Amino acid sequence: MAVRGNFFEEKRDWSKLKDQILDHYLGPYLAKITTSGRPTRIADCFAGKGRFDDGQPGSPLIIAKHVAAIIARTPALDAKAIFIEQKYAAELRANLASAPNCEVIEGEYEQCLHWFLSSRLDRGRSYFFYVDPYGVKSLDFDHFARLKEVGFQSLEMLINFNTTGFLREGCRLLKLARAVPDWADDLDYETDGKNTSARMDEVAGGDYWQTILADFQAGTLDFHQAEEKFIAGYTDRLRNHFTYVVNIPIKDRSRHLPKYRLVFATDYHDGLFLMADEMHAAWRKLLDQERGGQLYLFDATELEALRGATIQDKVIAELEAPIDLRDLLIRLIRKHGIAHTTGEYKKAIKEREGTMFSVARDPAKTPTGRPSLSMDHNKVRIIVGTIPQARLPLQQ
Ligand SMILES: C[S@@+](CC[C@H](N)C(=O)[O-])C[C@H]1O[C@@H](n2cnc3c(N)ncnc32)[C@H](O)[C@@H]1O
């Protein structure tokens, strides 16, 4: 079992992106989840050294920063971080020496899972699992399903799934003759000489990947399409266990194809909205700022193709009948992934309120007696519908 690259030598662009998403998500997540008063645990299952050799923080220091901040604000909170690391536990401990409420477990994630799954663990806790291995060999789908079955107060997962590496490995195991693009060769992908197709079924949560690769071999799918079909199959299966699943493809500029997928699973619409917005912001920022750099998510044409119809058209397509704004946003994210933020959808509705969209609010008035224009579905009940066709001439 080995990786060929030195992951911790310097923080590369794709690591910066996933860390940005983790960083931006954890602050609001902890602020919200700890209001329940229940114990909260962040588990970084493949923690690494804590800091890259170039001095940049890795996921443990990012997580520790958020735990320290929430404890500083409310010292009585029971919020802790758990870091599991097989190889670099000593360096990790040194890097976390001054961080409060952080525990480093030296050992294998697979062993620790038994403890998470054991009946001795307090089910009243909220857990956020960050799962960031080198390759996919530790990503046993059944483990996630079983974790969900434990019935914690709440459970959210952010998984780095190297879909490209998985399919490349799958081609090798199935002895497919069609050449896999050389960009799919990843220095950080851990290879395992003992791997089998049956083991890959366990990682994927089924053997559907074999059909996808058979189509790739037959030439009915290219590698890019095979990757898209595979992640769709994977997220469908996760949706059997979590209410909401959303993912972001992390791409390498020179290839225009995903390097890996960051997959988020939750049962909470607030978590979905927050993460979908963060994922959207991450790829917009990189698109805008790093056009000349090495990391690339979508070029302008691809972006427009992905965004497709106007936002208003996308909203209208979901409005066969009036619907609660919160449920409308859920539908839109389910259908269009991270193509737009929740803020963009709300703005689009508000801009055409009274011409294209009807918006009913309860309460209808603000505390000062003025008509409410709120689009905050957490404070006001908001029902969105379409204005009947007869009234459309009002439209520009
Ligand atoms: C991709 S790195 C994690 C990087 C980290 N999330 C960060 O942002 O700095 C994967 C880490 O998992 C560790 N590792 C690999 N297999 C493991 C296992 N079975 N159990 C625990 N840790 C493992 C490796 O030593 C490595 O430090």
The ligand as an ORCA input file, in Angstrom:
! r2SCAN-3c Opt
* xyz 0 1
  C      -5.012     13.123      2.388
  S      -4.195     13.007      3.893
  C      -5.202     13.999      4.967
  C      -4.956     15.445      4.838
  C      -5.679     16.288      5.858
  N      -7.121     16.137      5.776
  C      -5.308     17.755      5.696
  O      -6.099     18.549      5.185
  O      -4.202     18.104      6.086
  C      -4.568     11.395      4.457
  C      -3.979     11.050      5.846
  O      -4.574      9.827      6.291
  C      -3.594      9.022      6.940
  N      -4.072      7.624      6.822
  C      -4.007      6.802      5.753
  N      -4.661      5.649      5.986
  C      -5.177      5.766      7.251
  C      -5.992      4.915      8.042
  N      -6.404      3.727      7.601
  N      -6.361      5.353      9.275
  C      -5.958      6.571      9.723
  N      -5.185      7.420      9.001
  C      -4.801      7.015      7.786
  C      -2.325      9.320      6.183
  O      -1.187      9.053      6.997
  C      -2.481     10.802      5.861
  O      -1.877     11.585      6.856
*
